[in-house]
Amino acid sequence: MGLFRKLRTILGIIFENESEQKGDDFEKYVVDLFDEKNFSIVQWTTDMARKHTRFVESDCGPDLVLRHRRTNEIFCVECKFRSKLYKGKLQWSSPKQLGRYRTFAQDNLVPFFVVIGLGGRARKPKRMFCIPLEEAKYHALYPEMYKKFERDPKKKFSWKKKMPE
């Protein structure tokens, strides 16, 4: 029995590292869609918990805090990549994460968006969605909810009406 437990632990580590790498790759992909001419990066979460076992409060915030240079408007972006749907839904967070994101947005009075890549590879998603957090009411979304926020995954972001487009 000890051998199976060890094997399960090893496989868990391998798949966790692969998942983290996909998340990092997608995050970098999204950052490249916010060009430096129009957007500056105010803050980029470093995910310190991966480097240490201590809880790090700043890891609970969004991946990115950006500023639109022309208007000086600040907004947040959480990046999520999913290879496929789960039971017909887009499972983009856990209920606990969703609560933390809402608290962050309310406490900081800042617009918060979830950019989700779906299918393909993290550095080349087939589909992409940019959903305002207030529209992402649940941690798993049905297609009729997220499809209205679909965007071309290769197109650079622009800023219109206080929203990345």
Wavefront OBJ file of the C-alpha trace (Angstrom):
o trace
v 0.000 0.000 0.000
v 2.903 2.364 0.698
v 4.004 2.142 -2.941
v 0.594 3.255 -4.254
v 0.516 6.187 -1.855
v 3.972 7.281 -3.006
v 2.982 6.897 -6.647
v -0.161 8.980 -6.089
v 1.942 11.688 -4.393
v 4.433 11.755 -7.266
v 1.666 11.957 -9.878
v -0.021 14.731 -7.894
v 3.187 16.763 -7.892
v 3.717 16.230 -11.626
v 0.180 17.306 -12.550
v 0.207 20.234 -10.113
v 3.436 21.544 -11.650
v 1.976 21.106 -15.150
v -1.158 23.003 -14.123
v 0.909 25.815 -12.582
v 2.980 26.039 -15.764
v -0.185 26.350 -17.888
v -1.419 29.107 -15.578
v 1.879 30.966 -15.828
v 1.970 30.571 -19.614
v -1.581 31.875 -20.014
v -0.884 34.797 -17.688
v 2.115 35.787 -19.829
v -0.007 35.425 -22.966
v -2.657 37.769 -21.552
v -0.050 40.324 -20.428
v 1.285 40.444 -23.999
v -2.224 41.383 -25.207
v -2.100 44.545 -23.050
v 0.502 46.518 -25.004
v 2.902 48.836 -23.174
v 1.854 51.866 -25.213
v -1.678 51.805 -23.779
v -1.356 49.905 -20.499
v 1.094 49.824 -17.616
v 1.385 47.026 -15.080
v 0.806 48.424 -11.611
v 1.118 45.075 -9.871
v 1.703 41.481 -10.941
v 1.058 38.831 -8.285
v 4.087 36.607 -7.850
v 2.355 33.578 -6.266
v 4.824 33.349 -3.394
v 2.969 30.361 -1.926
v 4.572 28.214 -4.643
v 7.954 29.045 -3.151
v 7.054 28.593 0.491
v 4.497 26.822 2.672
v 3.433 30.051 4.427
v 0.146 31.694 3.512
v 0.747 34.946 1.611
v -2.190 37.381 1.648
v -1.174 39.145 -1.562
v -1.547 35.823 -3.443
v -5.313 36.097 -2.836
v -5.615 39.186 -5.021
v -5.887 39.320 -8.810
v -3.048 38.260 -11.100
v -2.730 41.758 -12.559
v -3.503 45.326 -11.619
v -3.252 47.446 -14.759
v -3.576 51.137 -15.603
v -4.878 52.500 -18.874
v -2.288 55.174 -19.649
v -4.518 57.708 -21.419
v -7.348 57.757 -18.842
v -5.322 56.713 -15.767
v -8.056 54.200 -14.921
v -6.920 51.262 -12.798
v -8.471 47.799 -13.141
v -7.738 44.204 -12.175
v -7.445 41.051 -14.258
v -7.526 37.460 -13.091
v -6.242 35.018 -15.736
v -7.596 31.476 -15.963
v -6.864 28.811 -18.553
v -9.061 25.745 -18.936
v -8.391 22.943 -21.389
v -12.061 21.987 -21.570
v -15.471 22.375 -20.009
v -16.424 20.302 -16.980
v -19.929 18.799 -17.116
v -20.914 21.393 -19.715
v -19.817 24.350 -17.569
v -16.771 26.606 -17.516
v -15.326 25.910 -14.060
v -13.155 29.007 -13.649
v -12.620 29.237 -9.877
v -13.529 27.760 -6.530
v -16.320 29.336 -4.463
v -13.677 30.502 -1.951
v -11.591 32.189 -4.688
v -14.671 33.917 -6.093
v -15.426 35.328 -2.638
v -11.852 36.623 -2.277
v -12.002 38.306 -5.700
v -15.299 40.007 -4.831
v -13.899 41.219 -1.517
v -10.802 42.593 -3.243
v -12.890 44.456 -5.845
v -15.206 45.921 -3.182
v -12.430 46.855 -0.752
v -10.386 48.558 -3.471
v -13.309 50.034 -5.450
v -11.731 48.904 -8.701
v -13.193 47.206 -11.794
v -12.261 43.519 -11.859
v -12.249 41.278 -14.946
v -11.703 37.572 -15.445
v -9.896 36.659 -18.672
v -10.407 32.987 -19.471
v -8.688 30.943 -22.152
v -10.516 27.800 -23.241
v -9.102 24.968 -25.313
v -5.935 24.799 -27.334
v -2.774 25.574 -25.403
v -2.158 28.135 -22.685
v 0.103 30.151 -25.028
v -2.382 29.762 -27.904
v -5.958 29.365 -26.628
v -8.709 28.510 -29.095
v -11.225 30.754 -27.349
v -11.049 33.655 -24.929
v -13.523 35.491 -22.718
v -13.196 38.749 -20.786
v -15.903 38.714 -18.133
v -16.590 41.513 -15.624
v -16.476 39.957 -12.154
v -19.992 41.186 -11.340
v -21.255 39.111 -14.307
v -19.330 35.995 -13.191
v -21.795 35.313 -10.393
v -20.813 31.673 -9.944
v -17.547 29.704 -9.908
v -18.882 27.564 -12.789
v -20.596 29.278 -15.737
v -23.041 27.991 -18.321
v -22.278 28.773 -22.001
v -25.156 31.258 -22.353
v -23.505 33.399 -19.680
v -19.875 33.434 -20.795
v -20.375 33.366 -24.592
v -21.523 37.001 -24.664
v -18.061 38.007 -23.440
v -16.108 36.095 -26.081
v -13.274 37.904 -27.832
v -10.649 37.059 -30.435
v -7.812 35.420 -28.444
v -5.181 36.973 -30.747
v -6.492 40.548 -30.620
v -4.729 43.134 -28.451
v -6.852 44.626 -25.688
v -8.195 48.145 -26.014
v -10.034 50.242 -23.418
v -13.624 51.323 -24.052
v -16.253 52.497 -21.613
v -14.211 51.489 -18.554
v -13.720 47.967 -19.827
v -10.965 46.066 -21.649
v -12.211 44.971 -25.032
l 1 2 3 4 5 6 7 8 9 10 11 12 13 14 15 16 17 18 19 20 21 22 23 24 25 26 27 28 29 30 31 32 33 34 35 36 37 38 39 40 41 42 43 44 45 46 47 48 49 50 51 52 53 54 55 56 57 58 59 60 61 62 63 64 65 66 67 68 69 70 71 72 73 74 75 76 77 78 79 80 81 82 83 84 85 86 87 88 89 90 91 92 93 94 95 96 97 98 99 100 101 102 103 104 105 106 107 108 109 110 111 112 113 114 115 116 117 118 119 120 121 122 123 124 125 126 127 128 129 130 131 132 133 134 135 136 137 138 139 140 141 142 143 144 145 146 147 148 149 150 151 152 153 154 155 156 157 158 159 160 161 162 163 164 165
